[in-house]
Amino acid sequence: MTDAATDAKHMQSAITLARRGLGDTAPNPSVGCVIVKDGTVIGRARTAAGGRPHAETEALRLVGAAARGATAYVSLEPCSHFGKTPPCANALIAAGLARVVIGARDPNPNVNGQGAALLRGAGIEVVEDVLNAQAQAVISGFAMVQIAGRPLVRLKLASTLDGKIATRTKESQWLTGVAARKAAHAMRGCHDGVMVGVGTVLSDDPELTCRIDGFRSAKLVRIVVDSHLRTPLLSKLVSSAAETPVWLLHRDGADPARKHALEDAGVKLLEVPGGTAGVDLTAALKALAKAGLTRILAEGGASIAAALLRDHLVDRLAWFHAPGIIGGDGWPAAQAFGVAQLADMPRFTLRDHEQWGDDILSNYKATV
């Protein structure tokens, strides 16, 4: 018999493996698999970059015939349908596993319990919901696409203690220290795409890359909400679009010559309906999901932050606070977005604090 503590220990290892793949596996979820036999770990794997091969099939490949009679710990329910690869549940059955322990049920309606049922039908012992909350957190972007048809959105803000992102003269570099900026790059590396408004591009000419060598293998998609395609052709983003993806979300009626010039530079254009943020952000996020993204890090500026908050599209909030105060004439982290009653403001639940040098990162989850 395997006790609950042992199951939790090995599931923790599977979830840790899955976390390492965040940002690398879209549109598939990042999954970890650990295979244990006679109390010894004999194989482990996570979903490969690009989403294939899946964690289970890769772990089984590594252990070969030794999988017979073993236990597989999988952070997400093994798939049961034929997609671009055969079902992982079938692979586990064919390998002769005696037991499969699952962290979270797959929210994909093509699976959602059917993988576990397939395993049980083959005589394999199945244990579900081990460290479920942690396993669910890893697949939160994938689950959001399945449930709401859009990616999970994390809004990242960096401000003074009084919520200002720049002085009245728009000086903003650098509010936070080196350690916090490195943490922000690591945060980018755990998402499929990083999104800003065109105002940020025009004022800062950012690169929007994850500048930590070896942190991720997949290219980070750089997204600009740019209703009228004002992103300069000589910007750092457009100049590097052939090497690292740049996607512009724009509305109809854009200048055809401008569109051709951007596309010739390697930029991907996604046309969506107009809205109060220049484009309809809900429609824009659904377009990003259809294009294969599951986790978006929104970095600003104040206009895009306000628009996302107003439309209740912020699922996670990551707020870096620098230990300083600018005062009322500074630029706010979010522009006005029409909150007249306290009951109308977006609310968040604090999850944890992290200290990076002299700066504090507070992580929140949207209050349902």
CORVEN-V812090 format. One record per residue. N is the residue number from 1. OMEGA is omega as a letter, one per 20 degrees, with the letter a starting at -180 (none if undefined). Layout:
n:N omega:OMEGA
n:N omega:OMEGA
This chain:
n:1 omega:r
n:2 omega:a
n:3 omega:a
n:4 omega:a
n:5 omega:r
n:6 omega:r
n:7 omega:a
n:8 omega:a
n:9 omega:a
n:10 omega:r
n:11 omega:r
n:12 omega:r
n:13 omega:r
n:14 omega:r
n:15 omega:r
n:16 omega:r
n:17 omega:a
n:18 omega:a
n:19 omega:a
n:20 omega:a
n:21 omega:a
n:22 omega:a
n:23 omega:a
n:24 omega:a
n:25 omega:a
n:26 omega:j
n:27 omega:r
n:28 omega:r
n:29 omega:r
n:30 omega:a
n:31 omega:r
n:32 omega:r
n:33 omega:r
n:34 omega:r
n:35 omega:a
n:36 omega:r
n:37 omega:a
n:38 omega:r
n:39 omega:a
n:40 omega:r
n:41 omega:a
n:42 omega:r
n:43 omega:r
n:44 omega:r
n:45 omega:r
n:46 omega:r
n:47 omega:a
n:48 omega:r
n:49 omega:a
n:50 omega:r
n:51 omega:r
n:52 omega:i
n:53 omega:r
n:54 omega:a
n:55 omega:a
n:56 omega:a
n:57 omega:r
n:58 omega:r
n:59 omega:r
n:60 omega:r
n:61 omega:a
n:62 omega:a
n:63 omega:r
n:64 omega:a
n:65 omega:a
n:66 omega:r
n:67 omega:a
n:68 omega:r
n:69 omega:a
n:70 omega:r
n:71 omega:r
n:72 omega:r
n:73 omega:a
n:74 omega:a
n:75 omega:r
n:76 omega:r
n:77 omega:r
n:78 omega:a
n:79 omega:a
n:80 omega:a
n:81 omega:r
n:82 omega:r
n:83 omega:r
n:84 omega:r
n:85 omega:r
n:86 omega:a
n:87 omega:r
n:88 omega:r
n:89 omega:r
n:90 omega:r
n:91 omega:r
n:92 omega:r
n:93 omega:a
n:94 omega:a
n:95 omega:r
n:96 omega:r
n:97 omega:r
n:98 omega:a
n:99 omega:r
n:100 omega:r
n:101 omega:a
n:102 omega:r
n:103 omega:a
n:104 omega:r
n:105 omega:a
n:106 omega:r
n:107 omega:r
n:108 omega:a
n:109 omega:r
n:110 omega:r
n:111 omega:r
n:112 omega:r
n:113 omega:a
n:114 omega:r
n:115 omega:r
n:116 omega:r
n:117 omega:r
n:118 omega:r
n:119 omega:a
n:120 omega:r
n:121 omega:r
n:122 omega:r
n:123 omega:r
n:124 omega:r
n:125 omega:a
n:126 omega:r
n:127 omega:a
n:128 omega:r
n:129 omega:r
n:130 omega:a
n:131 omega:a
n:132 omega:a
n:133 omega:r
n:134 omega:r
n:135 omega:r
n:136 omega:a
n:137 omega:a
n:138 omega:a
n:139 omega:a
n:140 omega:r
n:141 omega:r
n:142 omega:a
n:143 omega:r
n:144 omega:r
n:145 omega:a
n:146 omega:a
n:147 omega:a
n:148 omega:r
n:149 omega:r
n:150 omega:r
n:151 omega:r
n:152 omega:a
n:153 omega:r
n:154 omega:r
n:155 omega:r
n:156 omega:r
n:157 omega:r
n:158 omega:a
n:159 omega:r
n:160 omega:r
n:161 omega:r
n:162 omega:r
n:163 omega:r
n:164 omega:a
n:165 omega:r
n:166 omega:r
n:167 omega:r
n:168 omega:r
n:169 omega:r
n:170 omega:r
n:171 omega:a
n:172 omega:a
n:173 omega:i
n:174 omega:r
n:175 omega:a
n:176 omega:a
n:177 omega:a
n:178 omega:a
n:179 omega:r
n:180 omega:a
n:181 omega:r
n:182 omega:r
n:183 omega:r
n:184 omega:r
n:185 omega:r
n:186 omega:r
n:187 omega:r
n:188 omega:a
n:189 omega:a
n:190 omega:r
n:191 omega:r
n:192 omega:a
n:193 omega:r
n:194 omega:a
n:195 omega:r
n:196 omega:r
n:197 omega:a
n:198 omega:r
n:199 omega:r
n:200 omega:r
n:201 omega:a
n:202 omega:a
n:203 omega:a
n:204 omega:a
n:205 omega:a
n:206 omega:r
n:207 omega:r
n:208 omega:r
n:209 omega:r
n:210 omega:a
n:211 omega:r
n:212 omega:a
n:213 omega:r
n:214 omega:a
n:215 omega:a
n:216 omega:r
n:217 omega:r
n:218 omega:r
n:219 omega:r
n:220 omega:r
n:221 omega:a
n:222 omega:a
n:223 omega:r
n:224 omega:r
n:225 omega:a
n:226 omega:a
n:227 omega:a
n:228 omega:r
n:229 omega:r
n:230 omega:r
n:231 omega:a
n:232 omega:r
n:233 omega:a
n:234 omega:r
n:235 omega:r
n:236 omega:a
n:237 omega:a
n:238 omega:a
n:239 omega:a
n:240 omega:a
n:241 omega:r
n:242 omega:a
n:243 omega:a
n:244 omega:a
n:245 omega:r
n:246 omega:r
n:247 omega:r
n:248 omega:r
n:249 omega:a
n:250 omega:r
n:251 omega:a
n:252 omega:r
n:253 omega:a
n:254 omega:r
n:255 omega:a
n:256 omega:r
n:257 omega:r
n:258 omega:r
n:259 omega:a
n:260 omega:a
n:261 omega:r
n:262 omega:r
n:263 omega:r
n:264 omega:r
n:265 omega:r
n:266 omega:a
n:267 omega:r
n:268 omega:a
n:269 omega:r
n:270 omega:a
n:271 omega:r
n:272 omega:r
n:273 omega:r
n:274 omega:r
n:275 omega:a
n:276 omega:r
n:277 omega:a
n:278 omega:r
n:279 omega:r
n:280 omega:a
n:281 omega:r
n:282 omega:r
n:283 omega:r
n:284 omega:a
n:285 omega:r
n:286 omega:r
n:287 omega:r
n:288 omega:r
n:289 omega:r
n:290 omega:r
n:291 omega:r
n:292 omega:a
n:293 omega:a
n:294 omega:a
n:295 omega:a
n:296 omega:r
n:297 omega:r
n:298 omega:a
n:299 omega:r
n:300 omega:j
n:301 omega:a
n:302 omega:a
n:303 omega:a
n:304 omega:r
n:305 omega:a
n:306 omega:a
n:307 omega:r
n:308 omega:r
n:309 omega:a
n:310 omega:a
n:311 omega:r
n:312 omega:a
n:313 omega:r
n:314 omega:a
n:315 omega:r
n:316 omega:r
n:317 omega:r
n:318 omega:a
n:319 omega:r
n:320 omega:r
n:321 omega:r
n:322 omega:a
n:323 omega:r
n:324 omega:a
n:325 omega:r
n:326 omega:a
n:327 omega:a
n:328 omega:a
n:329 omega:r
n:330 omega:a
n:331 omega:a
n:332 omega:r
n:333 omega:r
n:334 omega:r
n:335 omega:r
n:336 omega:r
n:337 omega:r
n:338 omega:r
n:339 omega:r
n:340 omega:a
n:341 omega:r
n:342 omega:a
n:343 omega:a
n:344 omega:a
n:345 omega:r
n:346 omega:a
n:347 omega:a
n:348 omega:r
n:349 omega:a
n:350 omega:r
n:351 omega:r
n:352 omega:r
n:353 omega:r
n:354 omega:r
n:355 omega:r
n:356 omega:a
n:357 omega:r
n:358 omega:a
n:359 omega:r
n:360 omega:r
n:361 omega:r
n:362 omega:a
n:363 omega:a
n:364 omega:r
n:365 omega:a
n:366 omega:r
n:367 omega:a
n:368 omega:none
